[in-house]
Amino acid sequence: MDMILDWFAQNEAKLLQYLIDFGIAIAIIIVGKWVAKLVRKGIDKMLSLKNIDKAVISFVGSIAYGVVFFVAIIAAISHLGFNTSSLVAIVGAAGLAVGLALQGSLSNFASGVLLIVLKPFKSGDFIDVAGIAGIVEEINIFSSKLRTGDNKTVIIPNGKITSSTITNFSTKPERRLDLVIGVSYSADLAKTKALLTKLTTEHELVLKEKETVIGVQELAESSVNFVVRPWVKSDDYWILHRDLLEKIKIALDDAGIEIPFPQLSVHVNQETKNEQ
């Protein structure tokens, strides 16, 4: 017992210092956890004001909380006199391994965050991306869901979306309809243009305040191609497209104006040789 008391007496200063260091380390962890919570709340509030998706807010806030709290733990361990460089290296290597294993998923997640933050499209928009055209139904963290015109659901990874050209047909309230109408070379061009102009300008879906362009665009191999370019509300685009094509076909037939199909004219020259 005397030996134990003597040892405590000889190492009293060291023990006191260890207790103080241990208390400071605990305080560092407590303060670090408190700061981590403040950082997470600040990020949540800031991203919420920008109408960021809740899943993204939660994920980013959790990452920030974990990073700040991990730094606090490392600082506490370092204050106790332990070498933390090996621990940091091990954690870094583990993080790298996990990152490589989840490379595709992390890429899709990062792309999902970009889509939600930058908002190149929103739910309900009609877009063409990665070779798929459809209406956006959902924008999730890792993938987005589109509904095609024939009512199929297509799920596209977000990484593929951000690496492709995105065409959004819903951002503008008005669109221009581009039709190419081919008629025979024997057709009366003035009569054809007048007919196309009448059908287009009189259609109820064509925007009258916008200029409609109608004229010869090309002298093709088998036809004279007219371009018909009226403006229409975006919601009525395909209705006008179908209806105007049908009316133009019927009107051209009634007027006796031929819509030719690709053809090849072969001229045969017959030579007669005089017998000698």
C-alpha positions as CSV (number, residue, x, y, z in Angstrom):
1,M,0.0,0.0,0.0
2,D,2.9,2.3,0.9
3,M,4.4,1.6,-2.5
4,I,1.2,2.6,-4.3
5,L,1.0,5.8,-2.3
6,D,4.6,6.6,-3.0
7,W,4.1,6.0,-6.7
8,F,1.1,8.4,-6.7
9,A,3.1,10.9,-4.8
10,Q,5.9,10.7,-7.3
11,N,3.7,10.9,-10.4
12,E,1.1,13.3,-9.0
13,A,2.0,16.0,-11.5
14,K,1.9,13.7,-14.5
15,L,-1.5,12.2,-13.4
16,L,-2.9,15.7,-13.0
17,Q,-1.7,16.7,-16.4
18,Y,-3.2,13.5,-17.9
19,L,-6.5,14.3,-16.3
20,I,-6.4,17.8,-17.5
21,D,-5.5,16.6,-21.1
22,F,-8.3,14.0,-21.0
23,G,-10.8,16.6,-19.8
24,I,-9.7,19.0,-22.6
25,A,-10.0,16.1,-25.1
26,I,-13.6,15.4,-23.9
27,A,-14.3,19.2,-24.2
28,I,-12.9,19.3,-27.7
29,I,-15.3,16.4,-28.7
30,I,-18.3,18.0,-27.0
31,V,-17.6,21.4,-28.6
32,G,-16.8,19.7,-32.0
33,K,-20.2,17.9,-31.9
34,W,-21.9,21.1,-31.0
35,V,-20.2,22.9,-33.9
36,A,-21.0,20.0,-36.3
37,K,-24.7,20.4,-35.4
38,L,-24.6,24.1,-36.0
39,V,-22.9,23.5,-39.4
40,R,-25.6,21.0,-40.3
41,K,-28.4,23.3,-39.3
42,G,-26.9,26.1,-41.2
43,I,-26.5,24.1,-44.4
44,D,-30.1,22.7,-44.0
45,K,-31.4,26.3,-43.6
46,M,-29.4,27.7,-46.5
47,L,-30.3,24.9,-48.9
48,S,-34.0,25.0,-47.8
49,L,-34.2,28.6,-48.8
50,K,-33.0,27.6,-52.3
51,N,-35.8,25.0,-52.5
52,I,-33.3,22.1,-52.8
53,D,-34.6,18.6,-52.6
54,K,-35.0,17.4,-49.0
55,A,-33.0,14.2,-49.7
56,V,-30.1,16.3,-51.0
57,I,-30.3,18.6,-48.0
58,S,-30.2,15.6,-45.6
59,F,-27.3,14.0,-47.4
60,V,-25.2,17.1,-47.6
61,G,-25.9,18.0,-44.0
62,S,-25.0,14.5,-42.8
63,I,-21.7,14.7,-44.7
64,A,-20.8,18.1,-43.2
65,Y,-21.7,16.9,-39.7
66,G,-19.6,13.8,-40.1
67,V,-16.6,15.8,-41.4
68,V,-16.6,18.4,-38.6
69,F,-17.2,15.7,-35.9
70,F,-14.3,13.6,-37.3
71,V,-12.0,16.6,-37.3
72,A,-12.9,17.2,-33.6
73,I,-12.2,13.5,-32.7
74,I,-8.8,13.7,-34.5
75,A,-8.0,16.9,-32.6
76,A,-8.9,15.3,-29.3
77,I,-6.8,12.2,-29.9
78,S,-3.9,14.4,-31.0
79,H,-4.2,16.5,-27.9
80,L,-3.8,13.3,-25.8
81,G,-0.4,12.9,-27.4
82,F,-1.2,10.1,-29.9
83,N,0.1,10.1,-33.4
84,T,-3.0,10.6,-35.6
85,S,-1.3,10.5,-39.0
86,S,-1.7,6.7,-39.3
87,L,-5.3,6.9,-38.4
88,V,-6.0,9.7,-41.0
89,A,-4.1,7.6,-43.6
90,I,-6.2,4.5,-42.8
91,V,-9.5,6.5,-43.0
92,G,-8.3,8.1,-46.2
93,A,-7.5,4.8,-47.8
94,A,-10.8,3.3,-46.7
95,G,-12.6,6.3,-48.1
96,L,-10.8,6.0,-51.4
97,A,-11.6,2.3,-51.6
98,V,-15.3,3.0,-51.0
99,G,-15.3,5.8,-53.5
100,L,-13.8,3.6,-56.2
101,A,-16.3,0.9,-55.4
102,L,-19.2,3.3,-55.6
103,Q,-17.8,5.4,-58.5
104,G,-20.9,5.0,-60.7
105,S,-23.3,5.6,-57.9
106,L,-21.4,8.7,-56.6
107,S,-21.3,10.1,-60.2
108,N,-25.1,9.6,-60.5
109,F,-25.6,11.3,-57.1
110,A,-23.4,14.3,-58.0
111,S,-25.3,14.6,-61.2
112,G,-28.6,14.4,-59.3
113,V,-27.5,17.2,-57.1
114,L,-26.6,19.3,-60.1
115,L,-29.9,18.6,-61.7
116,I,-31.8,19.7,-58.6
117,V,-29.6,22.8,-58.0
118,L,-29.3,24.0,-61.7
119,K,-32.8,22.9,-62.7
120,P,-32.4,22.4,-66.5
121,F,-35.9,20.8,-66.3
122,K,-38.6,20.1,-63.8
123,S,-41.4,17.6,-63.3
124,G,-44.0,17.9,-66.1
125,D,-41.5,19.2,-68.7
126,F,-41.3,17.5,-72.1
127,I,-37.6,16.9,-72.8
128,D,-35.3,14.9,-75.1
129,V,-32.2,13.5,-73.4
130,A,-29.9,10.6,-74.0
131,G,-32.0,9.6,-77.0
132,I,-35.2,9.4,-75.0
133,A,-38.1,11.9,-75.5
134,G,-40.8,12.1,-72.8
135,I,-42.4,13.9,-69.9
136,V,-40.4,14.2,-66.7
137,E,-42.3,12.5,-63.9
138,E,-39.6,12.3,-61.1
139,I,-36.1,13.7,-60.5
140,N,-34.5,11.6,-57.9
141,I,-31.0,11.6,-56.4
142,F,-29.5,8.8,-58.5
143,S,-31.9,8.7,-61.5
144,S,-34.8,10.4,-63.2
145,K,-38.0,9.0,-64.5
146,L,-39.6,9.9,-67.9
147,R,-42.9,8.9,-69.5
148,T,-42.8,8.5,-73.2
149,G,-45.6,9.2,-75.7
150,D,-46.6,5.6,-75.8
151,N,-46.9,5.6,-71.9
152,K,-43.7,3.7,-71.2
153,T,-41.7,4.6,-68.1
154,V,-38.0,5.1,-68.8
155,I,-35.5,5.5,-65.9
156,I,-32.3,7.2,-66.9
157,P,-29.2,7.5,-64.6
158,N,-28.5,11.1,-63.7
159,G,-24.9,10.7,-64.8
160,K,-26.0,9.9,-68.3
161,I,-28.4,12.9,-68.3
162,T,-25.7,15.5,-67.4
163,S,-23.3,14.0,-69.9
164,S,-25.8,14.4,-72.7
165,T,-27.4,17.3,-74.5
166,I,-30.7,18.2,-72.9
167,T,-33.5,19.6,-75.1
168,N,-36.3,21.1,-73.1
169,F,-39.4,21.8,-75.1
170,S,-41.4,23.2,-72.2
171,T,-39.3,26.2,-71.2
172,K,-40.8,28.5,-73.8
173,P,-44.6,29.1,-74.1
174,E,-44.4,29.2,-77.9
175,R,-42.8,27.0,-80.5
176,R,-42.3,27.2,-84.3
177,L,-43.6,24.4,-86.4
178,D,-41.3,23.4,-89.3
179,L,-43.0,21.5,-92.1
180,V,-41.5,20.6,-95.4
181,I,-44.1,20.0,-98.2
182,G,-42.9,18.6,-101.5
183,V,-44.8,19.2,-104.7
184,S,-44.3,18.1,-108.3
185,Y,-42.0,20.1,-110.6
186,S,-45.0,20.6,-112.9
187,A,-47.1,22.2,-110.1
188,D,-48.1,25.9,-110.2
189,L,-45.8,27.3,-107.5
190,A,-47.8,30.5,-107.0
191,K,-51.1,28.5,-106.6
192,T,-49.3,26.1,-104.2
193,K,-47.9,28.9,-102.0
194,A,-51.3,30.6,-101.9
195,L,-53.0,27.4,-100.8
196,L,-50.4,26.7,-98.1
197,T,-50.7,30.3,-96.9
198,K,-54.5,30.1,-96.7
199,L,-54.6,26.8,-94.8
200,T,-51.9,27.9,-92.4
201,T,-53.0,31.5,-91.5
202,E,-56.7,30.4,-91.2
203,H,-55.9,27.6,-88.7
204,E,-57.2,28.5,-85.2
205,L,-54.1,27.2,-83.4
206,V,-51.7,29.3,-85.4
207,L,-50.5,32.4,-83.5
208,K,-51.6,35.4,-85.7
209,E,-49.3,37.9,-84.0
210,K,-46.2,35.8,-85.1
211,E,-44.9,35.9,-88.6
212,T,-45.5,32.7,-90.6
213,V,-42.9,31.9,-93.2
214,I,-44.0,30.0,-96.3
215,G,-41.8,29.7,-99.4
216,V,-39.7,27.4,-101.6
217,Q,-36.8,26.0,-99.6
218,E,-35.2,23.5,-102.0
219,L,-35.3,22.2,-105.5
220,A,-34.9,18.5,-104.6
221,E,-34.3,15.5,-106.9
222,S,-38.0,14.6,-107.2
223,S,-39.9,17.6,-105.8
224,V,-40.0,21.3,-105.2
225,N,-39.9,21.6,-101.4
226,F,-41.9,24.3,-99.6
227,V,-41.2,25.2,-96.0
228,V,-44.2,26.0,-93.8
229,R,-43.2,27.7,-90.5
230,P,-46.1,28.9,-88.3
231,W,-45.9,29.6,-84.6
232,V,-48.0,27.8,-82.1
233,K,-48.4,27.5,-78.3
234,S,-46.1,24.7,-77.0
235,D,-49.1,22.7,-75.6
236,D,-50.7,22.7,-79.1
237,Y,-47.6,21.8,-81.1
238,W,-48.4,18.2,-82.0
239,I,-52.1,18.9,-82.4
240,L,-51.3,21.6,-85.1
241,H,-48.6,19.3,-86.6
242,R,-51.0,16.5,-87.3
243,D,-54.0,18.6,-88.2
244,L,-52.2,20.9,-90.6
245,L,-50.5,18.0,-92.4
246,E,-53.8,16.3,-92.9
247,K,-55.5,19.5,-94.2
248,I,-52.6,20.2,-96.6
249,K,-52.7,16.7,-98.1
250,I,-56.5,16.9,-98.7
251,A,-56.3,20.5,-100.1
252,L,-53.4,19.6,-102.5
253,D,-55.3,16.5,-103.7
254,D,-58.5,18.6,-104.3
255,A,-56.5,21.2,-106.2
256,G,-54.8,18.6,-108.4
257,I,-51.3,19.4,-107.1
258,E,-49.2,16.3,-107.0
259,I,-47.1,15.3,-104.0
260,P,-44.4,13.2,-105.7
261,F,-42.6,10.2,-104.2
262,P,-38.9,9.6,-104.9
263,Q,-38.6,8.5,-108.5
264,L,-36.0,8.1,-111.3
265,S,-36.7,9.0,-114.9
266,V,-34.8,6.8,-117.4
267,H,-34.5,8.1,-121.0
268,V,-33.6,5.5,-123.6
269,N,-32.0,6.7,-126.9
270,Q,-32.4,4.2,-129.7
271,E,-29.8,4.3,-132.5
272,T,-30.4,2.8,-135.9
273,K,-27.5,1.6,-137.9
274,N,-27.7,1.6,-141.7
275,E,-26.8,-1.8,-143.2
276,Q,-24.0,-1.6,-145.7
